[in-house]
Amino acid sequence: MLFFMILFILVLFSGLLQNIIPVMGTINNLIGFLFMGLALYKVFYQNARGRKTITRTGIWVILTVIVLFMIALIPNLALHEHNLLKEQVITFYGDIKFLIIFFCGKYFFGGIDLRVTVLWMKRISLLFTISCFLAYGLNLVVPFLDSFDTRFGIHTYSFGFGHPAQFALVVIIFSAIRFLFALLEKTTPPYVYLISNFVLIFIAGRSTSIGFYICFLILAFVLPYLKRIPFSFAGILGAVFIWFAWDRIMNQIFGSTGEARGLLLRTSIQIAKEHFPFGAGLGMFGSHAARVHYSPLFARYNLDSVWGLSPNNPQFATDSYWAMIIGELGFLGAICMLILFGLTIGVIWVGLKNLKSKIKMIVVLPFFYAIITSPIDTIMASKSIVIVMFAVLYMFFICENSLENTSLCGDEGGDVYDDRDF
């Protein structure tokens, strides 16, 4: 339990700690390899004692990853242009990092009891929010925070994190965890805390984060009073999110030809068509490897003269997750990734089958946030995905603990334990 929580806190604040201890910037990538090693160790340990180690879902996940690897490998073998082998391996690892963290972490830490951490997590989350407000208030008097840009007429801040989006992600995760606690304990959600966090999200200035958090607040105010969740409610939330983020979606995906994200997405589809059914190969388009070892595809598709995509300034070359997936892995690879997303959510849903759907919805919430923002953001392929999957694991284990012992969620037999509500 202590080992898991230490890793979780380090990962959660890695973007902040990196400014103090630069080596912390690599911790998120190393954790994926650590989890793989721990999972393999447990597999060998269990097999030596004749115990079953792989479930049917686990077999489907492994088979899908093998197919995805073959899809990714074929273009690099068949085409003359390809990136370095090391970069290909790192890129593929980045593509499935969310999978490694969740499934290896779930397998190795399975059965962990985190009930004792609930009070501490409440204190840490509250301290984090208060500290941010104090820092912002002090900054109004004695400016010391670095402003990232200006949005909605105010300066935006990352509060020591590498990017405002990283800060916003941590705020969203803390809010989801606190709301989950309230649902499990069957108490009134901490609305003052949640609204305060919305102010912090607004100060971060990321429109997708703001739109998503508005939907989350609607959930927080409505969900505790719903016994069953109508499907139309999801449509309403989707409409709210699209309405708020409409300008950004139109400008960055369907906007002018000079918008980097839109160009990346449209070009990736063109690449996938020309290399059907595969893509251009790992490390060739939209990935970190394609930026470090500047891919010739940028020049071939006339992207090398676009600001943010040029050889001397390729800072926007990784700004769209799906541009990378479609461009490098093709349509088949994109389908495999969607299957892996579905398997991950399915394992969470089935694993918590005796809890209400609204509770499972909150557990999935950080992962869902990463997915719906992936066309115009890089959470899925960045270090931030480790934070997302760690948060999902933490909430998943907390919910498992609530099923084993009712002390976390109040009296037995209440409206928490009913799966016939969706």
C-alpha positions as CSV (number, residue, x, y, z in Angstrom):
1,M,0.0,0.0,0.0
2,L,2.8,2.4,1.0
3,F,4.8,1.7,-2.2
4,F,1.8,2.3,-4.4
5,M,0.9,5.6,-2.7
6,I,4.5,6.9,-2.8
7,L,4.5,6.2,-6.5
8,F,1.1,7.8,-7.0
9,I,2.1,11.0,-5.2
10,L,5.4,11.2,-7.1
11,V,3.7,10.7,-10.4
12,L,0.9,13.2,-9.5
13,F,3.3,16.0,-8.8
14,S,6.1,14.9,-11.2
15,G,5.5,18.0,-13.3
16,L,6.0,20.2,-10.3
17,L,8.9,18.3,-8.8
18,Q,10.8,18.3,-12.1
19,N,11.5,22.0,-11.7
20,I,13.3,21.2,-8.4
21,I,14.8,17.8,-9.2
22,P,15.2,17.5,-13.0
23,V,15.6,13.7,-12.9
24,M,12.0,13.5,-11.8
25,G,11.1,14.2,-15.4
26,T,11.9,10.6,-16.3
27,I,10.1,8.9,-13.5
28,N,6.8,8.6,-15.5
29,N,8.5,6.7,-18.3
30,L,10.4,4.5,-15.9
31,I,7.3,3.5,-14.0
32,G,5.9,1.7,-17.1
33,F,9.0,-0.5,-17.2
34,L,8.9,-1.0,-13.5
35,F,5.2,-2.2,-13.7
36,M,6.1,-4.6,-16.5
37,G,8.9,-6.1,-14.4
38,L,6.7,-6.4,-11.3
39,A,3.9,-8.0,-13.3
40,L,6.3,-10.5,-14.9
41,Y,7.7,-11.4,-11.5
42,K,4.3,-12.1,-10.2
43,V,3.4,-14.2,-13.3
44,F,6.4,-16.4,-12.7
45,Y,5.8,-16.5,-9.0
46,Q,2.1,-17.5,-9.5
47,N,2.9,-20.0,-12.2
48,A,5.5,-21.7,-10.0
49,R,2.6,-22.4,-7.5
50,G,0.2,-23.6,-10.2
51,R,-2.1,-20.6,-10.1
52,K,-4.0,-19.1,-13.0
53,T,-2.3,-15.8,-14.0
54,I,-4.0,-14.6,-17.2
55,T,-7.7,-14.0,-17.6
56,R,-9.7,-14.3,-20.8
57,T,-9.7,-10.5,-21.2
58,G,-6.0,-10.5,-20.6
59,I,-5.5,-12.9,-23.5
60,W,-7.6,-10.6,-25.8
61,V,-5.4,-7.6,-24.7
62,I,-2.2,-9.5,-25.4
63,L,-3.5,-10.7,-28.8
64,T,-4.6,-7.2,-29.8
65,V,-1.2,-5.8,-28.8
66,I,0.6,-8.5,-30.9
67,V,-1.5,-7.6,-33.9
68,L,-0.9,-3.9,-33.3
69,F,2.9,-4.6,-33.1
70,M,2.8,-6.5,-36.4
71,I,0.9,-3.6,-38.0
72,A,3.4,-1.2,-36.7
73,L,6.4,-3.4,-37.8
74,I,5.4,-4.1,-41.4
75,P,5.8,-0.6,-42.8
76,N,9.3,-0.3,-41.2
77,L,10.3,-3.5,-42.9
78,A,8.7,-2.9,-46.2
79,L,9.4,0.8,-46.7
80,H,12.8,2.3,-47.5
81,E,12.3,5.3,-45.1
82,H,12.1,4.4,-41.5
83,N,13.3,5.8,-38.1
84,L,15.9,4.3,-35.9
85,L,15.0,1.0,-34.2
86,K,15.4,2.5,-30.7
87,E,13.0,5.3,-31.6
88,Q,10.5,2.8,-33.1
89,V,10.5,0.8,-29.8
90,I,10.1,4.0,-27.7
91,T,7.3,5.2,-29.9
92,F,5.4,1.8,-29.6
93,Y,6.0,1.8,-25.9
94,G,4.4,5.3,-25.8
95,D,1.4,4.1,-27.8
96,I,0.6,1.3,-25.3
97,K,1.9,3.0,-22.1
98,F,-1.7,3.5,-20.8
99,L,-2.3,-0.2,-21.2
100,I,0.9,-1.2,-19.4
101,I,0.3,1.0,-16.4
102,F,-3.3,-0.1,-16.0
103,F,-3.2,-3.9,-16.6
104,C,0.3,-4.5,-15.1
105,G,-0.6,-2.2,-12.1
106,K,-4.0,-3.9,-11.6
107,Y,-2.4,-7.3,-11.7
108,F,0.6,-6.7,-9.4
109,F,-1.3,-4.5,-6.9
110,G,-4.5,-6.5,-7.0
111,G,-6.1,-6.8,-3.6
112,I,-4.3,-3.8,-2.1
113,D,-6.2,-2.1,0.7
114,L,-6.2,1.7,0.3
115,R,-9.0,2.6,2.8
116,V,-6.5,4.1,5.2
117,T,-5.4,6.6,2.5
118,V,-8.8,8.2,2.1
119,L,-8.4,10.8,4.9
120,W,-4.9,11.6,3.7
121,M,-6.0,12.0,0.1
122,K,-8.7,14.4,1.3
123,R,-6.1,16.5,3.2
124,I,-3.6,16.5,0.3
125,S,-6.2,17.5,-2.2
126,L,-7.5,20.4,0.0
127,L,-3.9,21.5,0.8
128,F,-3.1,21.6,-2.9
129,T,-6.1,23.8,-3.8
130,I,-5.5,26.2,-0.9
131,S,-1.8,26.5,-1.8
132,C,-2.7,27.3,-5.4
133,F,-5.1,30.1,-4.3
134,L,-2.5,31.5,-1.9
135,A,0.1,31.5,-4.6
136,Y,-2.3,33.2,-7.0
137,G,-3.3,35.8,-4.4
138,L,0.4,36.5,-3.5
139,N,1.2,36.8,-7.2
140,L,-1.3,39.6,-7.6
141,V,0.7,41.6,-5.1
142,V,4.2,40.4,-5.8
143,P,4.4,38.8,-9.2
144,F,6.5,35.6,-9.1
145,L,4.5,33.1,-11.2
146,D,5.4,32.7,-14.9
147,S,2.5,33.6,-17.1
148,F,2.0,31.0,-19.9
149,D,-0.3,33.1,-22.1
150,T,-3.4,35.3,-22.0
151,R,-6.8,33.7,-22.4
152,F,-10.3,35.1,-21.6
153,G,-8.6,38.4,-20.8
154,I,-6.5,37.1,-18.0
155,H,-3.0,35.7,-17.6
156,T,-2.9,31.9,-17.4
157,Y,-0.6,30.0,-15.0
158,S,0.7,26.5,-14.6
159,F,1.6,26.9,-10.9
160,G,5.0,25.4,-11.3
161,F,3.9,22.5,-13.6
162,G,5.5,22.3,-17.0
163,H,2.3,23.3,-18.8
164,P,-1.2,24.6,-17.7
165,A,-2.7,21.5,-19.2
166,Q,-0.7,19.3,-16.8
167,F,-1.9,21.5,-13.9
168,A,-5.5,21.3,-15.0
169,L,-5.2,17.5,-15.3
170,V,-4.1,17.2,-11.6
171,V,-7.0,19.5,-10.5
172,I,-9.5,17.3,-12.5
173,I,-8.1,14.1,-10.9
174,F,-8.3,15.5,-7.4
175,S,-11.9,16.6,-8.0
176,A,-12.9,13.2,-9.4
177,I,-11.3,11.4,-6.4
178,R,-13.1,13.7,-3.9
179,F,-16.4,13.3,-5.7
180,L,-15.9,9.5,-5.7
181,F,-15.3,9.5,-1.9
182,A,-18.6,11.3,-1.4
183,L,-20.5,8.8,-3.6
184,L,-19.0,5.8,-1.8
185,E,-19.6,7.4,1.7
186,K,-23.1,8.5,0.6
187,T,-22.4,12.1,1.9
188,T,-23.0,15.5,0.3
189,P,-20.3,16.1,-2.4
190,P,-17.8,18.9,-1.4
191,Y,-19.3,21.5,-3.7
192,V,-17.3,24.4,-2.4
193,Y,-14.1,22.4,-3.1
194,L,-15.3,21.4,-6.6
195,I,-16.3,25.0,-7.5
196,S,-13.0,26.3,-6.1
197,N,-11.2,23.9,-8.4
198,F,-13.2,25.2,-11.3
199,V,-11.7,28.6,-10.6
200,L,-8.2,27.0,-10.8
201,I,-9.1,25.3,-14.1
202,F,-10.2,28.7,-15.5
203,I,-7.0,30.3,-14.4
204,A,-5.1,27.5,-16.3
205,G,-6.9,28.7,-19.3
206,R,-7.3,25.5,-21.3
207,S,-10.6,25.6,-23.1
208,T,-11.0,21.8,-23.3
209,S,-10.3,21.4,-19.6
210,I,-12.8,24.1,-18.8
211,G,-15.5,22.6,-21.0
212,F,-14.9,19.1,-19.5
213,Y,-14.9,20.5,-16.0
214,I,-18.2,22.2,-16.6
215,C,-19.7,18.9,-17.6
216,F,-18.1,17.3,-14.5
217,L,-19.8,20.0,-12.3
218,I,-23.1,19.2,-13.9
219,L,-22.5,15.6,-13.1
220,A,-21.5,16.4,-9.5
221,F,-24.7,18.4,-8.9
222,V,-27.1,15.9,-10.6
223,L,-25.6,12.4,-10.2
224,P,-26.1,12.0,-6.4
225,Y,-29.9,12.4,-6.9
226,L,-30.2,10.0,-9.9
227,K,-31.0,6.4,-9.3
228,R,-30.7,5.6,-13.0
229,I,-28.7,7.5,-15.6
230,P,-30.7,8.1,-18.8
231,F,-28.7,7.8,-22.0
232,S,-30.0,11.2,-23.0
233,F,-28.0,12.7,-20.1
234,A,-24.8,11.7,-21.8
235,G,-25.9,13.5,-24.9
236,I,-26.6,16.7,-23.0
237,L,-23.2,16.6,-21.4
238,G,-21.6,16.0,-24.8
239,A,-23.5,18.9,-26.3
240,V,-22.3,21.2,-23.5
241,F,-18.7,20.2,-24.1
242,I,-18.9,20.6,-27.8
243,W,-20.6,24.0,-27.4
244,F,-17.9,25.3,-25.1
245,A,-15.0,23.9,-27.2
246,W,-16.6,24.6,-30.6
247,D,-14.3,27.5,-31.5
248,R,-11.2,25.5,-30.7
249,I,-12.5,22.4,-32.6
250,M,-13.3,24.4,-35.7
251,N,-10.1,26.5,-35.6
252,Q,-7.7,23.6,-34.9
253,I,-9.3,20.8,-36.9
254,F,-11.5,22.3,-39.5
255,G,-10.0,25.8,-39.6
256,S,-7.4,27.5,-41.8
257,T,-4.8,25.5,-43.6
258,G,-2.1,27.1,-41.5
259,E,-3.3,25.5,-38.2
260,A,-0.8,22.8,-37.2
261,R,-3.2,20.4,-35.5
262,G,-5.7,20.5,-38.4
263,L,-2.9,20.0,-40.9
264,L,-1.5,17.0,-38.9
265,L,-4.9,15.3,-38.7
266,R,-5.8,15.8,-42.3
267,T,-2.3,14.8,-43.5
268,S,-2.4,11.7,-41.3
269,I,-5.6,10.5,-43.1
270,Q,-3.9,11.1,-46.4
271,I,-0.9,9.1,-45.3
272,A,-3.1,6.3,-44.1
273,K,-4.9,6.2,-47.5
274,E,-1.7,6.1,-49.5
275,H,-0.2,3.4,-47.3
276,F,-3.5,1.5,-46.9
277,P,-4.1,-0.6,-44.7
278,F,-0.9,0.3,-42.8
279,G,0.6,3.7,-42.0
280,A,4.0,5.2,-42.6
281,G,5.6,3.3,-39.8
282,L,6.6,4.0,-36.2
283,G,8.4,7.3,-35.6
284,M,7.5,8.7,-39.0
285,F,4.7,11.2,-38.3
286,G,3.2,13.0,-35.4
287,S,5.4,11.3,-32.7
288,H,8.2,12.5,-30.6
289,A,10.6,10.4,-32.7
290,A,9.4,12.1,-35.9
291,R,10.2,15.5,-34.4
292,V,13.6,14.6,-32.9
293,H,14.8,12.8,-36.1
294,Y,12.9,15.1,-38.4
295,S,10.8,12.9,-40.7
296,P,11.0,13.4,-44.4
297,L,7.2,13.1,-44.5
298,F,6.8,16.6,-43.3
299,A,8.6,17.9,-46.4
300,R,6.8,15.5,-48.7
301,Y,3.4,16.7,-47.6
302,N,4.5,20.4,-47.5
303,L,4.4,20.7,-43.8
304,D,8.0,21.7,-43.3
305,S,7.2,25.4,-44.0
306,V,4.4,25.6,-41.5
307,W,5.2,27.4,-38.3
308,G,5.6,24.9,-35.5
309,L,6.2,22.0,-37.9
310,S,9.4,23.2,-39.6
311,P,12.8,21.5,-39.1
312,N,14.1,24.4,-36.9
313,N,10.9,24.7,-34.9
314,P,8.9,21.5,-34.7
315,Q,7.3,22.2,-31.4
316,F,3.7,21.4,-32.6
317,A,4.7,18.2,-34.4
318,T,3.3,16.1,-31.6
319,D,0.1,18.1,-30.9
320,S,-2.4,15.5,-32.0
321,Y,-2.5,12.0,-30.7
322,W,-4.7,10.6,-33.5
323,A,-2.6,12.2,-36.2
324,M,0.3,10.1,-34.8
325,I,-1.8,6.9,-34.6
326,I,-3.4,7.2,-38.0
327,G,-0.3,8.4,-39.8
328,E,2.1,5.8,-38.3
329,L,-0.2,2.8,-37.8
330,G,-2.8,3.4,-40.4
331,F,-6.5,2.6,-40.2
332,L,-5.9,-0.9,-38.9
333,G,-3.7,0.4,-36.1
334,A,-6.4,3.0,-35.2
335,I,-9.0,0.3,-34.9
336,C,-6.7,-1.8,-32.7
337,M,-6.2,1.2,-30.4
338,L,-10.0,1.7,-30.1
339,I,-10.3,-2.0,-29.2
340,L,-7.7,-1.5,-26.5
341,F,-9.6,1.5,-25.2
342,G,-12.8,-0.5,-25.0
343,L,-11.1,-3.5,-23.3
344,T,-9.6,-1.2,-20.7
345,I,-13.0,0.5,-19.9
346,G,-14.7,-2.9,-20.0
347,V,-12.3,-4.4,-17.4
348,I,-13.1,-1.5,-15.1
349,W,-16.8,-1.8,-15.6
350,V,-17.0,-5.6,-15.1
351,G,-14.5,-5.5,-12.2
352,L,-16.9,-3.1,-10.3
353,K,-20.0,-4.9,-11.5
354,N,-21.7,-4.7,-8.0
355,L,-21.4,-0.9,-7.8
356,K,-23.7,1.6,-9.3
357,S,-22.9,2.8,-12.8
358,K,-22.5,6.4,-11.7
359,I,-19.6,5.3,-9.4
360,K,-18.0,3.4,-12.3
361,M,-18.4,6.4,-14.5
362,I,-16.3,8.5,-12.1
363,V,-13.6,5.9,-12.0
364,V,-13.4,5.9,-15.8
365,L,-13.6,9.8,-15.9
366,P,-9.8,10.6,-16.1
367,F,-9.3,8.1,-18.8
368,F,-12.3,9.3,-20.7
369,Y,-11.0,12.9,-20.4
370,A,-7.7,11.7,-22.0
371,I,-9.6,10.0,-24.9
372,I,-12.0,12.8,-25.8
373,T,-9.2,15.4,-25.8
374,S,-6.8,13.2,-27.8
375,P,-7.6,14.7,-31.2
376,I,-6.4,18.1,-30.1
377,D,-4.1,17.2,-27.1
378,T,-1.2,14.9,-26.3
379,I,-2.2,13.4,-22.9
380,M,-2.5,9.9,-24.4
381,A,1.1,9.8,-25.7
382,S,2.7,12.0,-23.0
383,K,3.9,11.5,-19.5
384,S,0.5,12.7,-18.3
385,I,-1.1,9.4,-19.3
386,V,0.8,7.8,-16.4
387,I,-0.9,10.2,-14.0
388,V,-4.3,9.4,-15.6
389,M,-4.0,5.6,-15.3
390,F,-2.6,5.8,-11.8
391,A,-5.6,7.8,-10.8
392,V,-7.9,5.2,-12.4
393,L,-6.1,2.4,-10.6
394,Y,-6.4,4.3,-7.2
395,M,-10.1,4.8,-7.6
396,F,-10.6,1.3,-8.9
397,F,-8.9,-0.2,-5.8
398,I,-10.8,2.2,-3.5
399,C,-14.0,0.9,-5.0
400,E,-12.9,-2.7,-4.6
401,N,-12.2,-2.0,-0.9
402,S,-15.7,-0.5,-0.5
403,L,-17.2,-3.8,-1.8
404,E,-15.1,-5.8,0.6
405,N,-15.9,-3.6,3.6
406,T,-18.7,-1.2,4.0
407,S,-16.8,1.2,6.3
408,L,-15.8,3.3,3.4
409,C,-19.3,3.9,2.0
410,G,-21.7,3.8,4.9
411,D,-24.4,1.3,5.7
412,E,-24.7,-1.9,3.8
413,G,-27.6,-2.3,1.3
414,G,-28.0,1.3,0.4
415,D,-28.2,2.7,-3.2
416,V,-24.5,2.1,-3.8
417,Y,-25.0,-1.6,-4.3
418,D,-27.2,-1.8,-7.3
419,D,-26.1,-2.5,-10.8
420,R,-29.5,-2.2,-12.4
421,D,-29.4,1.6,-12.9
422,F,-28.1,2.3,-16.3
